[in-house]
Amino acid sequence: MATDSLNVLLAIAIILLAAKAGETVAKKLGDPGLTGELIMGILLGNFWLIGGWRFFDFLREMQLLNLFEAFGAIVLLVKVGLHTDLRALVKVGVSSFLVATGGVFAPLVLGFLVGQILLPEAPVATKLFLAVSLCATSMAVKLRVLDELKMLETTEGRIIIGAAMADDVITLTLLGIVSGMAVGGEVSYAGLGIILIVSLLFFIAVGAVGLRYNLVFGDFVTRRLAESLKIPVVVTVSLGLALLAESVGLNTALGAFLAGLLLQNVRLKDFEYKEHGVEWFVGVAGWILIPIFFVKVGAEVHIESFFDLKIVLVGLGITVAAILGKLFCSVCVVEKGVNRLAIGVAMIPRLEVGLITATVGKNMGVLSDALYSSIVVMVVLTSLSTPSLFKASLLRRKSLTI
C-alpha cells in the first residue's frame, strides 16, 4: 500500500513538472500555456516511440490518475461557468448570438459529414461526438490577443467575447444531449426528443436559478455561513450538480458548468482574513488538477494511430471542417464596418470544452483511441495556428483605418 501511494505521488509530481515546463515554453513562444501542457502530455505518452523507454506508460495505465483527470475536468468547467456572465450574454446583442449559433451549426454539420464520408460504418453516436467536439471554441486565446492589443472594448471584442460565452453554453448543452443518446444506444425520434427536453429543462432550471438567485445564494453563503463551511458548500454544489446532470442522463460537464454560474457571487476569506471571490479557491484547486487533466488528455493520444491513412484523412478532414465551420461566423455579423474576418478567425481555436467533449466520448467508449487522437491533434493545430492569424487580421484592419 505504501509503495502504491509513493507511485501515485511520484506520478503527480512528474505530471506537474512536465505541465509547468510545457506551459513555460508555450508562453515564451506566444502560445497558450494550456497548449504546452497538452503537447507535453502527447510527448510523454508517446515517448516509447522515440526512445523505446516505456517509463511514462503510467500516464495511460494508472487508474487513480483517471480520477484526478475527472476532477480536473469538473474544476475546469466550474471555472468556465464562473467566468460566464449570463446577464452580459443576454444584453450583448444579435451579432454575438448569431456568431455563436453559426459557429456551432456549421462545424456540427461539417463534422458529421466528415464522419459520414470517411467513417460510414461508425455508429451515429460516434459521428455526433466527432461533430460536437468541433463546436467548442477557446476563450483563453481570444482574451489574450484582445487584451494585448487593447481591443477588448471594441465592437469586435464585445461580439467575440459574447459569442464565445454563448458558444460554450450551446456546446455543453449539445454534449449533454449527445451523451444521453450514447448512454441509451440507438435512440428513436421520441427518445431524442425526451433527451433534448430533459437537457433544456435542466439547463433552463439551473441557469434561471443561477441568473436570478446567484446573488442571493452568494450573499447567504458569504454572510451567513461559518468560514469553515464555505469550501465544503462550494465543493458539494459543484459535485452535486455534476452528479445530478449525470443522473438525468446528461453529462457531468454540463452540471459543473452550471455550478460555476450559481457560485459566481460566493466570497471566501484566506488565512489572513482577506476576502476573495470563489474563483480564488477554484483557481488554487485548478493549479493542481487542471494541468493533470491536460497532460493526461495529451498522453492518451496514440501517435501510432496516424500510421493508418484512414485516420490521417479523418484528422485532416475534421481540422479543415473545424476551420471552415468557424470561418462561417464571418457572415453572421449584422453590424456594418466590423472586421468580419477577425471575428471568424477568433472563433477557430479549440481547447477546454473541445477536449472535454473528446474525453467524455472516449471514456464512454464512443470514440476509439484513433478518433480521440485525431480530435486532440485538431485542438492543438487550431490553438497553435490561430493567435498569430487573429492578431494579424486585427492589425491589418486597424492599419487600413488609420
C-alpha positions in Angstrom: 0.0 0.0 0.0 2.8 2.4 0.9 4.5 1.6 -2.4 1.3 2.4 -4.3 0.9 5.7 -2.5 4.5 6.6 -3.4 3.9 5.7 -7.0 0.9 8.0 -7.2 2.8 10.9 -5.6 5.7 10.4 -8.0 3.3 10.3 -10.9 1.6 13.5 -9.9 5.0 15.2 -9.3 6.2 14.2 -12.8 2.9 15.4 -14.4 3.0 18.8 -12.7 6.7 19.3 -13.5 6.1 18.4 -17.1 3.0 20.6 -17.3 4.9 23.6 -15.9 7.7 23.1 -18.4 5.3 22.8 -21.3 3.4 25.9 -20.1 6.6 28.0 -19.8 7.8 27.1 -23.3 4.4 27.7 -24.9 4.1 31.1 -23.3 7.6 32.1 -24.4 6.6 31.2 -27.9 3.5 33.3 -27.6 1.1 30.3 -27.4 -1.5 29.5 -24.7 0.1 27.7 -21.7 -2.6 25.1 -21.8 -1.5 24.0 -25.3 2.0 23.5 -23.9 0.7 21.2 -21.2 -1.3 19.2 -23.8 1.8 18.8 -26.1 3.9 17.7 -23.2 1.4 15.0 -22.4 1.5 13.9 -26.1 5.3 13.7 -26.0 5.4 11.7 -22.7 2.6 9.4 -23.6 4.4 8.5 -26.9 7.9 8.7 -25.6 8.4 4.9 -26.2 8.2 5.7 -30.0 11.2 8.0 -29.7 13.4 6.3 -27.2 11.9 2.8 -26.7 11.5 3.6 -23.0 8.1 2.8 -21.6 8.5 4.5 -18.2 5.8 7.1 -18.9 3.2 4.5 -19.8 1.9 5.0 -16.2 0.1 8.1 -17.7 -2.3 5.8 -19.5 -2.3 2.8 -17.2 -2.5 4.2 -13.6 -6.2 4.1 -12.8 -6.1 6.6 -10.0 -5.0 9.2 -12.4 -8.3 8.9 -14.2 -10.0 10.1 -11.0 -7.7 13.2 -10.9 -8.4 13.8 -14.6 -12.2 13.7 -13.9 -11.8 16.2 -11.0 -9.7 18.3 -13.3 -12.4 18.4 -15.9 -15.0 19.4 -13.3 -12.8 22.2 -11.9 -12.2 23.4 -15.4 -15.9 23.6 -16.2 -16.7 25.3 -12.9 -14.1 27.9 -13.9 -15.8 28.4 -17.3 -19.1 28.8 -15.5 -17.7 31.3 -13.0 -16.4 33.5 -15.9 -19.6 33.3 -18.0 -21.8 36.3 -17.4 -25.3 35.3 -18.4 -26.6 38.9 -17.8 -24.0 40.3 -20.2 -24.8 37.5 -22.6 -28.4 38.5 -22.7 -27.5 42.1 -23.4 -24.6 41.5 -25.8 -26.7 41.8 -29.0 -27.9 40.0 -32.0 -24.5 39.6 -33.6 -22.9 37.6 -30.8 -25.9 35.2 -30.7 -25.8 34.8 -34.5 -22.0 34.3 -34.5 -22.3 31.7 -31.7 -25.2 29.9 -33.5 -23.4 29.9 -36.8 -20.2 28.8 -35.2 -21.9 25.8 -33.7 -24.2 24.8 -36.6 -21.6 24.9 -39.4 -18.9 22.8 -37.6 -21.6 20.4 -36.4 -22.9 19.8 -39.9 -19.4 19.6 -41.5 -18.1 17.3 -38.7 -21.0 14.9 -39.2 -20.4 14.9 -42.9 -16.7 14.1 -42.4 -17.9 11.2 -40.3 -20.4 10.1 -42.9 -17.9 10.1 -45.7 -14.8 8.8 -44.0 -16.4 6.6 -41.3 -19.6 5.3 -43.0 -19.7 2.1 -40.8 -19.3 4.1 -37.5 -22.4 4.4 -35.1 -24.4 7.6 -35.2 -23.2 8.4 -31.7 -19.6 8.3 -32.8 -20.2 10.7 -35.6 -22.2 13.1 -33.3 -19.4 13.2 -30.7 -16.9 13.8 -33.5 -19.2 16.7 -34.7 -19.8 18.2 -31.3 -16.1 18.2 -30.5 -15.7 20.7 -33.4 -18.4 23.1 -32.0 -16.4 24.5 -29.0 -14.1 27.5 -29.1 -11.4 28.7 -26.7 -12.0 31.8 -24.6 -8.4 31.9 -23.4 -6.8 32.6 -26.8 -9.3 35.4 -27.7 -8.9 37.2 -24.4 -5.1 37.1 -24.5 -4.9 38.6 -28.1 -7.6 41.2 -27.5 -6.1 42.3 -24.2 -2.6 42.5 -25.7 -3.9 44.8 -28.5 -6.2 46.8 -26.1 -9.3 45.8 -28.1 -11.5 44.2 -25.5 -13.9 47.2 -25.6 -14.1 47.5 -29.4 -17.2 46.3 -31.2 -15.3 43.3 -32.5 -14.1 42.5 -29.0 -17.5 42.6 -27.4 -19.0 40.4 -30.2 -16.2 37.9 -29.9 -16.4 37.5 -26.2 -20.2 37.4 -26.1 -20.2 34.8 -28.9 -17.5 32.7 -27.2 -19.7 32.6 -24.0 -22.8 31.6 -25.9 -20.8 29.0 -27.9 -19.8 27.3 -24.7 -23.4 27.3 -23.4 -24.7 25.8 -26.6 -21.9 23.2 -27.0 -22.2 22.0 -23.4 -26.0 21.6 -23.9 -25.3 19.6 -27.1 -22.8 17.5 -25.1 -25.5 16.7 -22.6 -27.9 15.6 -25.4 -25.3 13.5 -27.3 -24.2 11.8 -24.0 -27.8 10.9 -23.3 -28.1 9.4 -26.8 -24.9 7.4 -26.3 -26.0 6.0 -23.0 -29.3 5.0 -24.5 -27.8 3.4 -27.6 -29.6 3.9 -30.8 -32.3 6.4 -29.9 -35.7 6.9 -31.6 -37.0 10.3 -32.5 -39.2 10.1 -29.4 -36.2 9.2 -27.3 -34.1 12.0 -28.8 -37.0 14.4 -28.1 -37.1 13.3 -24.5 -33.3 13.8 -24.1 -33.5 17.2 -25.7 -36.3 18.3 -23.4 -34.6 17.0 -20.3 -31.3 18.7 -21.3 -33.0 22.0 -22.0 -35.2 21.9 -18.8 -32.1 21.1 -16.7 -30.1 23.9 -18.2 -33.0 26.4 -18.0 -33.9 25.4 -14.4 -30.4 25.7 -13.0 -29.5 28.6 -15.3 -32.5 30.5 -14.2 -31.7 29.9 -10.6 -28.1 31.0 -11.3 -29.3 34.1 -13.1 -32.0 35.0 -10.6 -30.6 33.8 -7.3 -26.8 33.6 -7.6 -26.7 37.0 -5.8 -29.0 35.7 -3.1 -27.1 32.4 -2.8 -23.7 34.1 -2.9 -24.8 36.6 -0.2 -26.2 33.7 2.0 -23.1 31.6 1.8 -20.8 34.6 2.2 -22.5 36.3 5.2 -24.5 33.5 6.9 -22.2 30.5 6.9 -19.1 30.0 9.0 -15.8 30.2 7.1 -15.2 26.6 7.7 -18.4 25.6 5.9 -17.9 27.7 2.8 -15.4 25.5 0.9 -17.4 22.3 1.7 -20.5 24.0 0.3 -18.6 25.1 -2.9 -17.3 21.5 -3.4 -20.7 19.9 -2.6 -22.6 22.2 -5.0 -20.1 21.6 -7.8 -20.0 17.8 -7.4 -23.7 17.6 -6.6 -24.8 19.4 -9.8 -22.3 17.3 -11.8 -23.8 14.1 -10.4 -27.4 15.5 -10.8 -26.7 16.1 -14.5 -25.4 12.6 -14.9 -28.4 11.1 -13.0 -30.9 12.6 -15.5 -29.0 11.2 -18.5 -26.8 14.2 -19.4 -23.2 14.7 -18.6 -21.2 15.9 -15.5 -19.6 18.6 -17.6 -22.9 20.4 -18.0 -23.6 20.2 -14.3 -20.2 21.5 -13.3 -20.6 24.5 -15.7 -24.0 25.3 -14.2 -22.4 25.1 -10.7 -20.0 27.8 -11.8 -22.9 30.0 -12.8 -24.6 29.5 -9.4 -21.4 30.1 -7.3 -20.3 33.4 -9.0 -21.0 35.6 -6.1 -19.7 33.5 -3.2 -16.8 35.1 -1.4 -14.2 33.4 0.9 -11.6 34.5 3.3 -8.0 33.3 3.3 -5.8 32.6 6.4 -5.1 36.4 6.7 -8.9 37.1 6.6 -8.6 38.8 3.2 -11.8 38.3 1.1 -11.7 36.7 -2.3 -14.2 35.6 -4.9 -14.8 31.9 -5.1 -12.6 31.8 -8.2 -9.7 32.2 -5.9 -10.3 28.8 -4.3 -11.3 27.2 -7.6 -8.1 28.6 -9.1 -6.0 27.1 -6.3 -7.6 23.7 -6.9 -7.1 24.2 -10.6 -3.3 24.7 -10.2 -3.1 21.1 -9.4 -6.0 19.4 -11.1 -6.2 21.2 -14.5 -2.6 20.6 -15.5 -3.2 16.9 -14.7 -6.2 16.9 -16.9 -4.4 18.4 -19.9 -1.3 16.3 -19.6 -3.4 13.2 -19.1 -5.5 14.1 -22.2 -2.4 14.6 -24.3 -0.9 11.3 -23.0 -3.9 9.4 -24.3 -3.1 10.4 -27.9 -1.8 7.3 -29.7 0.6 8.7 -32.4 0.8 5.2 -33.9 -2.8 5.6 -34.9 -1.6 8.0 -37.6 0.3 5.3 -39.4 -3.2 4.4 -40.7 -4.0 6.5 -43.8 -7.7 6.5 -43.0 -7.1 8.1 -39.6 -4.8 10.7 -41.1 -7.6 11.6 -43.6 -10.1 11.8 -40.7 -7.7 14.1 -38.8 -7.2 16.3 -41.8 -10.9 16.3 -42.5 -12.0 17.4 -39.0 -9.3 20.0 -38.9 -10.5 21.5 -42.2 -14.1 21.2 -41.0 -13.1 22.9 -37.7 -11.5 25.9 -39.5 -14.2 26.3 -42.3 -17.0 25.9 -39.8 -15.8 28.7 -37.6 -15.0 31.0 -40.5 -18.7 30.8 -41.3 -19.1 33.1 -38.3 -17.8 35.9 -40.5 -21.1 36.0 -42.4 -23.2 36.0 -39.3 -22.4 39.6 -38.1 -25.1 42.2 -38.7 -23.2 45.4 -37.8 -21.6 47.3 -40.7 -18.0 48.3 -40.7 -16.9 45.4 -38.5 -13.9 43.3 -39.1 -15.7 40.1 -40.1 -12.6 38.1 -40.9 -11.1 38.8 -37.4 -14.3 37.5 -35.8 -14.3 34.3 -37.9 -10.6 33.7 -37.2 -11.1 34.4 -33.5 -13.6 31.5 -33.2 -11.3 28.9 -34.7 -9.1 27.8 -31.7 -10.4 24.9 -29.6 -9.1 24.0 -26.2 -11.0 23.4 -23.0 -14.6 22.4 -23.9 -13.5 20.6 -27.1 -11.1 18.4 -25.1 -13.7 17.7 -22.5 -16.1 16.6 -25.2 -13.4 14.3 -26.7 -12.6 12.9 -23.3 -16.2 12.2 -22.5 -16.6 10.4 -25.8 -13.5 8.2 -25.2 -14.5 7.4 -21.6 -17.9 6.3 -22.8 -16.4 4.0 -25.4 -18.0 6.0 -28.2 -14.7 7.3 -29.6 -11.8 5.0 -30.4 -8.2 5.8 -29.4 -7.6 6.7 -33.0 -10.5 9.1 -33.3 -9.8 10.6 -29.9 -6.2 11.2 -31.0 -7.4 12.9 -34.2 -9.6 15.3 -32.2 -6.8 16.2 -29.8 -4.4 16.9 -32.7 -7.1 19.1 -34.3 -7.3 21.0 -31.0 -3.5 21.5 -30.9 -3.3 22.6 -34.5 -6.2 25.2 -34.3 -4.9 26.5 -30.9 -1.3 27.0 -32.1 -2.1 28.4 -35.6 -4.8 30.9 -34.7 -3.3 33.5 -32.3 -0.9 35.0 -34.9 -3.6 34.9 -37.6 -6.1 36.6 -35.3 -3.6 39.3 -34.3 -2.6 39.9 -38.0 -6.3 40.2 -39.1 -7.0 42.7 -36.3 -3.9 44.8 -37.0 -4.4 44.7 -40.8 -7.9 46.3 -40.4 -6.5 48.7 -37.8 -3.8 49.9 -40.2 -6.3 50.3 -43.0 -8.5 52.6 -40.9 -5.6 54.9 -39.8 
